[in-house]
Every structure is written in C-alpha cells, then in structure tokens.
Amino acid sequence: MAYDKNENLTNSNVDIDKDSTIDVKNSEVKDAKIRKRIDDLLEQKRLKEMLDDTDDW
C-alpha cells in the first residue's frame, strides 16, 4: 500500500476560511504589533551600526 500525499488534498473537507474565523483578542493583536515594531527598530539599529562601522568614506 503506497501513500499518496495528493489524495488527501483532493478528498479533504477543509474550510478554506477557517483562519479568518478564529477569534483573536485585541490584546494579542496589540502585542503582535508591538513585537513587530520592536523587531523593526532593532533591525534598523543593527543596519545603522553596520553602516557606521565602515571605513569606505
């Protein structure tokens, strides 16, 4: 008996909109936005430090 991974895709009854129906708390959304902002700021700081250390001027 061979396993056909494509068989599960065609015969499944998966709800495509399932992810959009998940209840997300406002605090979780806010926390995610804050974490994203912190990550962006740390990346900007890292890139600035890399550019400031170059002697190519």
N, C-alpha and C positions, 0 to 999 in steps of 0.2 A: 504494500500500500504506500503510494507516494503522496507527499504533502504538496498541495498546490496552493501557494500563497495568494494567487489571484482569485481563487474560488471564494474566499471569504469576502473579498471586496464586492463581488457581484451579487452575492446572496445575503448580504447583511441588511439589517433594517436600522441602520444608524441614522439618527436625526442630525442632519447637517447643521441646523441652527441650535444645537444643544449648548454650545459655548455661549451664545448670546442670551440664553435663558438662565444662566447661573446668576444667583443673587450675590452681588458684591457690595460690601459695606462701604459707605462713604469714607470711613477712616482708612480702609485698605487702599482705596484709590488715592487718597491724600498721601499715605505713606509711600506708595509706589512712585508718585510724582516727586516727592522729596528725595527718595533714594536716587531717582534718575537725575535730578538736579545736582545732587552731591557728586555723583559719578561724572557728570559733565564738567563740573568745576575742578575736580581732581585731574581729569584728563587735560583740561586747559592749563592747569598749573604744571603738569608734567611736560607738556609740549613747550611751554614758555621756558622752563628750566633747561630743556634740551637746546632751545634756540639761543638762550643767553650764554650757554657754555661754549658755543662755537667761536673759533678764532678766525673765521673766514671773512671778516670785515675788511 
